[in-house]
Amino acid sequence: MAKKKIVIIGGGYVGFEVARELDACADVTLIEQREAFVHPPAAIRALVEPALLDQIILPYDNLLQSGKVVRGRAVSVSETEVTLESGAVFPADYILIATGSSYAAPFKPSGDSIADFQQASKDVSAQLAKANSVVIVGAGAVGTELAGETASAHPGKSITLVSSDDTLFPKYPAKLGAQLKGKLERLGVTVILGQRAQDLRHLDRPYEGSVSLTDGRVIAADLVFPVVGSKPQSSLVQSLPGVSADALGRVKTDKWLRPSSYPNVFVGGDIADIGDGMTIVATARQNPWLIKTLKKVIEGAPVESQKPYAPWKKAPILVPLGPVIGSSWLFVTVGDWITRKIKGKDIFIPKYRKAFGISSSGK
Ligand SMILES: Cc1cc2nc3c(=O)[nH]c(=O)nc-3n(C[C@H](O)[C@H](O)[C@H](O)COP(=O)(O)OP(=O)(O)OC[C@H]3O[C@@H](n4cnc5c(N)ncnc54)[C@H](O)[C@@H]3O)c2cc1C
């Protein structure tokens, strides 16, 4: 019997893993607009350790055994097919849309070109090496890690981290934010809380300039990093019938991660408003559910007879401040040693190289 056709749009953390795990039991087509996967957590450290850049760009060539990875941009989805910008049409029994999110440069590619991403990272890395003063606006995980990586690698620089919240990581037990604040301050970082930056000149890239805070302070810096969060890339899924989205653009779904009136179209990752954060940690919960559910459905079981998806109640988080120190919440707050062992020392680079069939030496 012919295998069921599944078309997966977006080869990020959801798309690549679900494609790989369904490869043996379905006819898988993974549509991805870029020629390679990029591992953004390590794009932060690559700014102070540029040699890492080549390690975190992973071509799709060895990902699938029987399925195919097609380079192209999906522009429309129906119940039965996916159409690319090139006009190519891929028939599908099931479709998974995982088009993810964009982020300010140089942390994720801003377009399709990996060469442009590499250049943006190298340029900012050179600017950062020269800068005496750095202001980081936004103290989520990316901003906090950037402050820690920069202070660890360049102890002489003046680094200021600005957050509009009154504590770091306010959604987590207070101990996590307090530990991270103390560690950043010991690294020489000035942490300004409860202040909003009023006048960011750019939201999509770092620049030289100044930042005005709500209390009237103006901080001039050789490099201002706007690090204010991910933007869901959900226009494709929003064009489906019956889709509704939150203010940010993440789409609502039924209990089985279906966003529209098409019963065979699923979503996952940053575009899905299903109670999880926009994190890889979220995809680590969603992917096993998607893989298990899609396998059953491909075998002919009704979607509605499958266990509904349940999001993280409170997802764990790992926040290294450079390769050695950091704090994490792994259902309890833990410090340097565990954060370093799990994430700080190699930022999961070997794990993803292995997943893409690339050895540590690059072959
Ligand atoms: C600097 C940085 C550091 C981070 N660090 C961490 C961390 O340490 N831990 C953590 O849990 N999370 C982290 N995150 C968040 C994490 O990167 C995202 O949650 C994750 O990328 C979401 O995965 P995804 O599969 O939903 O989407 P993405 O990884 O964004 O992948 C979506 C893919 O879809 C492709 N695509 C989009 N539209 C189309 C289309 N129309 N046609 C074809 N292809 C398309 C894109 O090119 C992309 O490859 C970090 C984010 C950033 C920016």
The ligand as an SDF file (V2000), in Angstrom:
LIG
                    3D

 53 58  0  0  0  0  0  0  0  0999 V2000
   18.9680   33.9770   19.9160 C   0  0  0  0  0  0  0  0  0  0  0  0
   17.9370   32.9690   20.3130 C   0  0  0  0  0  0  0  0  0  0  0  0
   18.2560   32.0260   21.2840 C   0  0  0  0  0  0  0  0  0  0  0  0
   17.3140   31.0970   21.6980 C   0  0  0  0  0  0  0  0  0  0  0  0
   17.6730   30.2180   22.6570 N   0  0  0  0  0  0  0  0  0  0  0  0
   16.7810   29.3090   23.0900 C   0  0  0  0  0  0  0  0  0  0  0  0
   17.1470   28.3890   24.1030 C   0  0  0  0  0  0  0  0  0  0  0  0
   18.2860   28.3980   24.5910 O   0  0  0  0  0  0  0  0  0  0  0  0
   16.2210   27.5110   24.5250 N   0  0  0  0  0  0  0  0  0  0  0  0
   14.9630   27.4850   24.0110 C   0  0  0  0  0  0  0  0  0  0  0  0
   14.1540   26.6690   24.4510 O   0  0  0  0  0  0  0  0  0  0  0  0
   14.5800   28.3440   23.0310 N   0  0  0  0  0  0  0  0  0  0  0  0
   15.4630   29.2510   22.5480 C   0  0  0  0  0  0  0  0  0  0  0  0
   15.1060   30.1250   21.5490 N   0  0  0  0  0  0  0  0  0  0  0  0
   13.7660   30.0220   20.9270 C   0  0  0  0  0  0  0  0  0  0  0  0
   13.7760   29.0190   19.7700 C   0  0  0  0  0  0  0  0  0  0  0  0
   14.7700   29.3480   18.8290 O   0  0  0  0  0  0  0  0  0  0  0  0
   12.4020   28.9560   19.0790 C   0  0  0  0  0  0  0  0  0  0  0  0
   11.4350   28.6910   20.0510 O   0  0  0  0  0  0  0  0  0  0  0  0
   12.4120   27.8640   18.0210 C   0  0  0  0  0  0  0  0  0  0  0  0
   13.2490   28.2520   16.9640 O   0  0  0  0  0  0  0  0  0  0  0  0
   10.9980   27.5750   17.4970 C   0  0  0  0  0  0  0  0  0  0  0  0
   11.0380   26.4800   16.6250 O   0  0  0  0  0  0  0  0  0  0  0  0
   10.0120   26.3820   15.3820 P   0  0  0  0  0  0  0  0  0  0  0  0
   10.2830   25.0530   14.7510 O   0  0  0  0  0  0  0  0  0  0  0  0
    8.6470   26.7330   15.8300 O   0  0  0  0  0  0  0  0  0  0  0  0
   10.4430   27.5490   14.3980 O   0  0  0  0  0  0  0  0  0  0  0  0
   11.8380   28.0180   13.7710 P   0  0  0  0  0  0  0  0  0  0  0  0
   12.9870   27.3930   14.4840 O   0  0  0  0  0  0  0  0  0  0  0  0
   11.7480   29.4930   13.6840 O   0  0  0  0  0  0  0  0  0  0  0  0
   11.8100   27.3880   12.3130 O   0  0  0  0  0  0  0  0  0  0  0  0
   10.8630   27.7770   11.3610 C   0  0  0  0  0  0  0  0  0  0  0  0
   11.4280   27.4160   10.0060 C   0  0  0  0  0  0  0  0  0  0  0  0
   10.4170   27.6170    9.0360 O   0  0  0  0  0  0  0  0  0  0  0  0
   10.9980   28.1800    7.8710 C   0  0  0  0  0  0  0  0  0  0  0  0
    9.9180   28.8610    7.1510 N   0  0  0  0  0  0  0  0  0  0  0  0
    9.1690   29.9030    7.5840 C   0  0  0  0  0  0  0  0  0  0  0  0
    8.2150   30.2200    6.6810 N   0  0  0  0  0  0  0  0  0  0  0  0
    8.3700   29.3500    5.6550 C   0  0  0  0  0  0  0  0  0  0  0  0
    7.6760   29.1460    4.4330 C   0  0  0  0  0  0  0  0  0  0  0  0
    6.6160   29.8970    4.0900 N   0  0  0  0  0  0  0  0  0  0  0  0
    8.1090   28.1780    3.5930 N   0  0  0  0  0  0  0  0  0  0  0  0
    9.1770   27.3890    3.9230 C   0  0  0  0  0  0  0  0  0  0  0  0
    9.8610   27.5400    5.0790 N   0  0  0  0  0  0  0  0  0  0  0  0
    9.4520   28.4920    5.9450 C   0  0  0  0  0  0  0  0  0  0  0  0
   12.0740   29.1120    8.4180 C   0  0  0  0  0  0  0  0  0  0  0  0
   13.0560   29.3720    7.4400 O   0  0  0  0  0  0  0  0  0  0  0  0
   12.6070   28.2910    9.5890 C   0  0  0  0  0  0  0  0  0  0  0  0
   13.6850   27.4670    9.2170 O   0  0  0  0  0  0  0  0  0  0  0  0
   16.0280   31.0810   21.1120 C   0  0  0  0  0  0  0  0  0  0  0  0
   15.7000   32.0150   20.1120 C   0  0  0  0  0  0  0  0  0  0  0  0
   16.6500   32.9430   19.7230 C   0  0  0  0  0  0  0  0  0  0  0  0
   16.3000   33.9520   18.6520 C   0  0  0  0  0  0  0  0  0  0  0  0
  1  2  1  0
  2  3  1  0
  2 52  2  0
  3  4  2  0
  4  5  1  0
  4 50  1  0
  5  6  2  0
  6  7  1  0
  6 13  1  0
  7  8  2  0
  7  9  1  0
  9 10  1  0
 10 11  2  0
 10 12  1  0
 12 13  2  0
 13 14  1  0
 14 15  1  0
 14 50  1  0
 15 16  1  0
 16 17  1  0
 16 18  1  0
 18 19  1  0
 18 20  1  0
 20 21  1  0
 20 22  1  0
 22 23  1  0
 23 24  1  0
 24 25  2  0
 24 26  1  0
 24 27  1  0
 27 28  1  0
 28 29  2  0
 28 30  1  0
 28 31  1  0
 31 32  1  0
 32 33  1  0
 33 34  1  0
 33 48  1  0
 34 35  1  0
 35 36  1  0
 35 46  1  0
 36 37  1  0
 36 45  1  0
 37 38  2  0
 38 39  1  0
 39 40  1  0
 39 45  2  0
 40 41  1  0
 40 42  2  0
 42 43  1  0
 43 44  2  0
 44 45  1  0
 46 47  1  0
 46 48  1  0
 48 49  1  0
 50 51  2  0
 51 52  1  0
 52 53  1  0
M  END
$$$$
